[in-house]
Amino acid sequence: MPHVLVMPLVSQALGEILPRGPLLTVLNRMYDQLENHYERYRTRRYSARPDDYFDYILYFANEQGEWSTFRFTIDDKQAQGYLIVAAVSYCKGKARPG
């Protein structure tokens, strides 16, 4: 099972978007999915080049039922056995990848 490392700037960005409770929910879901289902997500590369990062998309609904989309950029080539969460982008609503 790979180890997930979240870069400090990613943590900071998420902390500016989400209050603590939802932030922990998003991080826990991301950790669980990447650690336990890495094979499913690793094929979502930016291009056909095998050294590119891949995306992990997470849809999240808050207590009011408002959806948000988080796109995490994952580096699985820099250190063997580690998935480095290098960047995050965010938008309100359910955005389709692409």
C-alpha positions as CSV (number, residue, x, y, z in Angstrom):
1,M,0.0,0.0,0.0
2,P,1.4,3.4,-1.0
3,H,1.9,6.2,1.6
4,V,0.1,9.5,0.9
5,L,2.0,12.7,1.6
6,V,0.1,16.0,1.3
7,M,2.3,19.0,0.5
8,P,2.0,21.9,2.9
9,L,0.6,24.3,0.3
10,V,-2.1,21.8,-0.5
11,S,-3.1,21.6,3.2
12,Q,-3.0,25.4,3.5
13,A,-5.2,25.8,0.4
14,L,-7.8,23.3,1.7
15,G,-7.8,25.0,5.1
16,E,-8.7,28.3,3.4
17,I,-11.6,26.6,1.5
18,L,-13.1,24.3,4.1
19,P,-13.9,24.4,7.9
20,R,-12.2,21.8,10.0
21,G,-14.9,19.1,10.0
22,P,-15.4,19.0,6.2
23,L,-11.6,19.4,5.7
24,L,-11.0,16.2,7.7
25,T,-13.7,14.4,5.8
26,V,-12.1,15.3,2.4
27,L,-8.6,14.4,3.6
28,N,-9.7,11.1,5.1
29,R,-11.6,10.2,1.9
30,M,-8.6,11.1,-0.3
31,Y,-6.2,9.1,1.9
32,D,-8.5,6.1,1.9
33,Q,-9.1,6.1,-1.9
34,L,-5.4,6.7,-2.8
35,E,-4.0,4.2,-0.4
36,N,-6.6,1.4,-1.1
37,H,-7.5,2.0,-4.8
38,Y,-4.3,3.5,-6.3
39,E,-4.5,1.1,-9.3
40,R,-7.9,2.6,-10.2
41,Y,-6.7,6.2,-10.3
42,R,-3.1,6.0,-11.5
43,T,-4.2,5.7,-15.2
44,R,-5.7,9.2,-15.1
45,R,-2.6,10.9,-16.4
46,Y,-2.3,14.4,-18.0
47,S,-1.0,12.8,-21.2
48,A,0.2,9.5,-22.5
49,R,3.7,10.2,-21.0
50,P,4.2,7.8,-18.1
51,D,6.2,10.3,-16.1
52,D,3.2,12.8,-15.8
53,Y,1.2,13.3,-12.7
54,F,-2.3,11.9,-12.4
55,D,-5.5,13.4,-11.1
56,Y,-7.7,12.3,-8.3
57,I,-11.1,13.9,-8.5
58,L,-13.2,14.2,-5.3
59,Y,-16.8,15.4,-5.2
60,F,-18.0,16.6,-1.8
61,A,-21.4,17.8,-0.6
62,N,-21.5,19.9,2.5
63,E,-24.3,19.8,5.1
64,Q,-26.4,22.2,3.0
65,G,-26.2,19.8,0.1
66,E,-23.9,22.2,-1.9
67,W,-21.4,20.3,-4.1
68,S,-17.7,21.1,-4.6
69,T,-15.2,19.5,-6.9
70,F,-11.6,19.0,-5.8
71,R,-8.9,18.0,-8.3
72,F,-5.8,16.7,-6.6
73,T,-2.6,16.4,-8.6
74,I,-0.7,13.3,-7.6
75,D,3.0,12.6,-8.1
76,D,3.7,8.8,-7.9
77,K,7.1,8.9,-9.7
78,Q,9.2,11.1,-7.4
79,A,9.6,8.5,-4.6
80,Q,8.8,4.8,-4.8
81,G,6.0,3.8,-2.5
82,Y,4.8,7.4,-2.0
83,L,1.9,9.3,-3.5
84,I,2.7,13.0,-3.2
85,V,-0.3,15.3,-3.3
86,A,1.4,18.2,-5.1
87,A,-1.5,20.5,-6.0
88,V,-5.2,21.0,-5.6
89,S,-7.8,22.9,-7.6
90,Y,-11.3,23.6,-6.4
91,C,-14.6,24.7,-7.9
92,K,-18.2,24.9,-6.7
93,G,-20.6,22.4,-8.1
94,K,-19.9,19.1,-9.8
95,A,-17.3,19.7,-12.5
96,R,-16.6,17.0,-15.1
97,P,-12.9,16.1,-15.5
98,G,-11.3,17.1,-18.7
